[in-house]
Amino acid sequence: MERSKLAKDLYNLIGLYSDYIEDSFPQKRNAPDLSFFDKVEKSVEVKQVVKKEEKIVKKEQDVNILNKRKEIINIATQIIKCEQCQLCKISKIKIPGVGDPFANVMVITDFVTDEEEAAKLPLIGNTGDFFKKWMGAINLSVDDLFITHLIKCNPKKNTITKDFIEQCRIHLDKQIELIKPKLILVLGDFVLSSLMKRFLDIKVNHGKVFQYKNIPFIATFHPKDVLQNQTLKKPVWDDLKILQNLYKERIV
């Protein structure tokens, strides 16, 4: 039964009792509009439905987050166990990458250095600190990025061949497919040329917008090179502003 009907019956019963106590016979009266009881009930029901839907959505989101993290771990495990090329036999330690699996921006650096191999992390030490300043200058945190290498292990001064690049690209492509970044920042002409499958001089092509896997990316000078050549700071800053504008257009 609707709440307004119950309220009306209750109102009439109380009125009838009051009439007999005061006058010994019923009085004619107009019952007030009690339809708001139904509105309140419907409002409560709507809120309950919305709450239930929100819980379902939250649960689905939690499951998606969990599944994505599992997939990232699976890819990382494949990288760590990879034995597809000679570099794997030279360098036993592989670095899958680090960062947010839901990152809007992915950063791709070249290959693992001795320092990175020891720490098992990309972009560390002075190079890493310098890179953090770059991101801070355009209001991005490295914690919100996903940073990985094109070559996941340390070449140990060995020449990197096309075969090594192609084998490692398989892992990189899996990471890109899973993370689905909106933008990619490439560090150095080695990565730029490898992604585009032809040599591209970073001095000429830095700051230009390219596409990889239908994702726009720009390349800039590697932080380690800028630390050695301070004249590169200005072009890097120009590149970072382009990245910032792309970020605002596609993400913010």
N, C-alpha and C positions, 0 to 999 in steps of 0.2 A: 504493500500500500504506500502511496506517495506521502511524504512527510507533511505536506500542506493539508491533506485530508485528515491525517491524525491530529495535527495541530488545531484544525477547525473543530473537530469533534470534541477535543479536550476543552477548547474555548467555550463551546456550547454547554458542556457538562458543568463547568465551573460557574457559568452564568446562571444556569438553571438552579444550581445549589444555592447561589447567592440570592436569587429572587425569592426562593421559598423561605430562606432564613430571614430576609428583610420584609417581604411583602406577602408571603404565603401564596403567591401565584406568579407564574412566569411573565416576564416583561419582553416586549418586542424590541429587538436590537439588531443593528447591522454588524456582522462580523468583519473585522479588519482584513486587509489583503495579506494572506499568509503564504503567498506563492514563493516568497524569498527562501523559505525552507527548502523547496525543491531546487532552487538555484544554488543554494549552499551545498546541497547534497551532490548536485551535478559537478560543481566546482571541485569538491573533494574527490569525486570519482575521476575527473580529468587529471587532477594532480597526481593521483595514485597511478593512473595509466602512464602519465609522463615519466614518473619516477621509475616505474617498471621498465619502460623503454630505455631510459637512461642507464639503468643497471645492465640491461642486455647489451647495449652499445659499448658500455665500459668493459663488460666481460669479453666481448668480441675483440675490442682494441687490445686488451691484455693478452688474449690468445695470439693475436697478430704480432704483437711485440715479442712475445716469447718465441714464436715460430721463427721470426726474423733473426733473433739472436742465435737460435739454434743453427740456422742456415749459415750465418757468419762464422760460427765456430766450426761447422762442417768444412767450409771453404778453407779456413785457417788450418785445419787439420790436414787437408789435402796438400796445402802448400808446404807445411812442415815435413810431410812424408814424401814430397815429390822427389822422383829420381829420373826425370825425363831427359835430362841433358848432362853434359860433362861438368858443368858448374856445380851441380848437386854433389858430385863426388869430391870436388875441390873444397867447397864450403858446406859444412854439415849443418850450419845454423841458417834457417830461413826466417825472414821477418814478414808475416802476413799483412801487417798494417795495424793501425790503431785509430780509435775514434768512435764517433756516433754512427751506428748502423742506419740511422734515419737522417743522416746529414744531407743538407741541401747543397753543400759544396764539398767536392772531393779534390784532394791535392795529390798529384802524382809526381814523385821525385824519381831520380834516375836508378841508382843501384846502391846496395848496402855497402857502407864504409866500414873500416875497422872499428871505429868508435861506436857506430850504430850496432855492429855485430856484437860487441861486448855488452852493450846495454839492452840488446834485443828490441830496440825501438827506433823508429825513423825520426830524422830531424832532431837531433839532440845536441848538447854542448853549445858552443858559441853560435853555430849555424841555426840550431833550434831556437835559441833565445832571440836571435836576430829576426827569424821568421815570425815569432810571436809578436814582435813589435810591428812588423808589417801588418799582421791581421788586426792588431789593436788600433792601428792608424785608420782602418776602415770599419771599425766597430764590429769586428768579428772575433770570436774566441776560438782558439785551437780545439777546445773541448767540443765545439759544435761542428767540427770538420771530421772527415775521414781521410787519414793520411796513409798513403801506401807507396811502395816502390814499383817501378816497371819491372826491374830485375830483383827478385825477392831474396837473393843471396849475394854474398861478397865475391866478386870475380877474382879477387886476389891477384890483381895486375895482369890477369889473362885477357886476351882480346875477346870482346863480346861479339859474337857472330849473329847473323840473322836468325839462325836456328835457335839460339838461346833466347832471343827476343820473342820469337813466335811461340816458343814453349811457355814462356812466362806470361805472354799476352792472354793465354787461355785463362789463367787464374785472374788476371786483371779484369777481363771481360765478365767473368762470373761475379766478381765483386760489384762491378758497375751495374750489371743486370739486377742484382739483389738490392743494392742500396738505392738505386735510381736517383742519383744526384741531379739537381736542376742545373748546376754549373760545375765545370772542372777547371782547376788551375794547374797548369803544367810548369814544372821548374826545369829550365834548361833546354838546349836544342836537341840533346840526345833523345829525350822523351818526345818532344815535338816531332822530330823526324821519324821516330819509330811509330808513332800513332798515325802519321800521315803517309807512312811507307815511302818516303822520299826525303832526301836531305833538304832541310829548311834552316837557313842561317838565323839564329835567334836575334842577331843584331838588326836584321831586316824585318823579321816577322813577329817580334815581340809586340804584344798589345792587340794583335789582330784577332778577330773572332773566327774560330774554326768549328767544325762539327766532328764529333766522334760518337758513334752509336746514337745519332740524332740528338746529342747533347752538346750545347755550345761550350767551347772552352777557349781560354786564352793562355798563351805562354809568356813567361817572363824569365829573366835571368835567375839562375840558381843563387840562393843566399850565400853559399860558400864562395861563389865567384865575385859577388858584390862586396864581400868582406875583404877580398884581395884587390878590388878595383873600385874605389869610392865614386868614380865618375859615373858608375852605373846606377847610383841611387836615384837620380832624377828620372831616367826612363822607367825604372821599376815603380816609382811613385805614380807616374802617368798610367802605367799598366794597372796598378791597384785601383786607381780611380775608375778605370773602365770596368774592372771587376765589380766594384761597388755599385756602379750604375746598373750593370746587368743584374746584380742581386736585387736591387730595388725594383727593377722592371718585372722580374720573373718570380720573386719570392715575397717581398714585403707587401 
